[in-house]
Amino acid sequence: MHSYIALLRGINVGGHRVKMNVLREHFAGLGHEDVWTFIASGNVGFSTERDDRTALASEIEQYLARVLGFEVATFLRTVDELGEVLAVDPSLPDGWDPVAASHYVIFLDDPAPKSVTVALEELASDHDRLVPYGREIHWLTRGKLSESPLFGAGIDRATRGVRTTTRNTTSLRRLVAKATAEATSRRA
């Protein structure tokens, strides 16, 4: 059995409202087991016999588009992979207040292509630092994400043509803790 966490883009933002119990029912309807959700922003844990991650993500996306009526980009990671993401610690630039700074992770299907890494380098400023690492981009910002000049359109332009979804590291730590607790309770 393989356990994954689906990081879904566009759930409960932009008018696309989905209750978490409904999302759990949809994943169970696809034949997945041990389905659970974490906060109302499209984080779904589940187990499956399937190991073809690309086909699995595509199946979830097609099913959700059909039942929800909008596209839902799906990024699958294991708990260990999320732990590795959280272990990356891009250092804050000199002069940044560590209490006020925020750390987000932008998830991609594959490592960022050269066009994206070049665009990200051009966006670096005294307010934002973007660090590609594997299939993720670590985004450090001096304050709240919504206060960043890159929030929304800036990042979207830099990642044009590449599917993404973003989570803050605080939520990711809590998500990993929830996934670990779920796995422990299943073994008990």
C-alpha positions in Angstrom: 0.0 0.0 0.0 1.3 3.5 -0.9 0.4 6.6 1.1 0.3 10.0 -0.5 -0.7 13.5 0.3 -2.5 15.3 -2.5 -1.8 19.1 -2.6 -4.7 20.4 -4.6 -4.7 23.8 -6.3 -7.7 26.1 -6.2 -9.7 24.5 -3.4 -11.7 27.1 -1.5 -10.2 30.1 -3.3 -11.6 32.1 -6.1 -15.2 31.0 -5.6 -14.4 27.3 -5.8 -15.9 26.1 -2.5 -15.6 22.4 -1.5 -16.4 21.0 1.9 -13.8 18.6 3.2 -16.2 15.8 3.8 -17.2 16.0 0.1 -13.6 16.0 -0.9 -13.0 12.9 1.2 -16.0 11.2 -0.4 -14.6 11.9 -3.8 -11.3 10.4 -3.0 -13.0 7.3 -1.5 -15.1 7.1 -4.6 -11.9 6.7 -6.6 -11.2 3.6 -4.5 -8.6 5.2 -2.2 -8.4 4.1 1.5 -7.6 5.8 4.7 -8.8 9.2 3.3 -8.4 12.3 5.5 -8.2 16.0 4.9 -6.2 18.8 6.6 -7.6 22.3 6.8 -9.9 23.5 4.1 -7.3 24.4 1.5 -7.1 21.1 -0.5 -4.7 18.8 1.4 -5.9 15.2 1.2 -4.1 12.1 2.6 -4.9 8.7 1.3 -3.6 5.2 0.7 -3.7 3.2 -2.6 -2.3 0.1 -4.1 -1.3 2.1 -7.2 2.3 3.3 -7.6 2.2 5.1 -10.9 2.1 8.6 -9.4 1.7 10.4 -12.8 -1.3 8.3 -13.8 -2.8 8.6 -10.3 -2.5 12.4 -10.3 -4.1 12.5 -13.8 -7.0 10.3 -12.7 -7.6 12.4 -9.6 -7.5 15.6 -11.7 -9.9 14.3 -14.3 -12.3 13.0 -11.8 -12.3 16.2 -9.7 -12.8 18.3 -12.8 -15.8 16.2 -13.7 -17.5 16.2 -10.3 -16.5 19.7 -9.1 -16.8 21.5 -12.5 -13.4 23.2 -12.4 -9.7 22.2 -13.0 -7.9 21.0 -9.9 -4.1 20.6 -10.4 -2.9 17.8 -8.2 0.6 17.4 -6.7 1.3 14.1 -5.0 4.0 13.8 -2.3 4.8 11.2 0.4 5.2 12.2 4.0 9.0 11.6 3.7 9.1 13.8 0.6 7.4 16.6 2.5 9.8 16.1 5.4 12.7 16.5 2.9 11.0 19.7 1.6 10.9 21.1 5.2 14.5 20.1 5.8 15.6 22.6 3.1 16.5 25.8 5.0 17.3 28.6 2.7 19.0 31.2 4.9 17.3 34.6 5.3 19.2 37.5 3.7 21.1 39.8 6.1 18.9 42.3 7.8 15.7 40.4 7.5 13.6 40.0 10.7 13.2 36.2 11.3 10.0 36.8 13.2 8.4 38.8 10.5 9.7 36.8 7.5 7.5 34.1 5.9 8.6 30.9 4.2 6.4 29.3 1.5 6.9 26.4 -0.8 5.7 26.4 -4.4 5.1 22.8 -5.6 5.6 21.8 -9.2 5.2 18.6 -11.1 8.9 18.5 -12.1 12.0 20.5 -11.3 11.7 24.1 -12.6 12.8 24.5 -16.2 15.6 26.9 -17.0 13.1 29.5 -18.2 11.4 29.6 -14.8 14.7 29.6 -12.8 15.9 32.6 -14.9 12.6 34.4 -14.4 12.8 33.7 -10.6 16.3 35.1 -10.4 15.1 38.3 -12.1 12.3 38.6 -9.5 14.7 38.5 -6.5 14.5 41.7 -4.5 15.0 43.1 -1.0 11.5 41.8 -0.2 11.5 38.4 -1.8 14.0 35.5 -2.3 13.1 32.5 -4.4 15.2 29.3 -4.2 14.4 26.4 -6.6 15.2 23.0 -5.0 14.1 19.8 -6.7 10.4 19.9 -7.6 9.8 22.9 -5.3 10.6 26.5 -5.1 11.2 28.0 -1.6 9.8 31.5 -1.4 11.1 33.7 1.5 9.3 37.0 1.9 9.9 39.8 4.4 6.4 39.8 5.8 3.0 38.4 4.9 2.7 36.8 1.5 -0.1 39.2 0.5 2.3 42.1 1.1 4.8 40.8 -1.4 5.0 42.6 -4.7 5.2 39.1 -6.3 2.0 37.9 -4.8 -0.3 36.7 -7.5 0.6 38.0 -10.9 4.4 38.2 -10.3 4.9 34.6 -9.5 2.3 33.5 -12.1 4.2 35.3 -14.8 7.5 33.8 -13.7 6.0 30.3 -13.7 3.9 30.7 -16.8 3.3 27.3 -18.4 4.2 25.4 -15.2 1.6 24.1 -12.9 2.0 25.2 -9.3 0.4 25.3 -5.9 1.7 27.0 -2.8 1.7 26.2 0.9 3.4 27.9 3.9 5.9 25.9 5.9 3.9 26.2 9.1 0.9 24.4 7.5 3.3 21.9 5.9 4.7 21.0 9.3 1.2 20.5 10.7 0.3 18.5 7.6 3.2 16.2 8.2 2.3 15.8 11.8 -1.3 14.9 10.9 -0.1 12.4 8.3 2.2 10.8 10.9 -0.6 10.6 13.4 -2.9 9.1 10.9 -0.3 6.4 9.9 0.3 5.7 13.6 -3.4 5.2 14.4 -3.8 2.8 11.4 -1.0 0.7 12.7 -2.4 0.6 16.3 
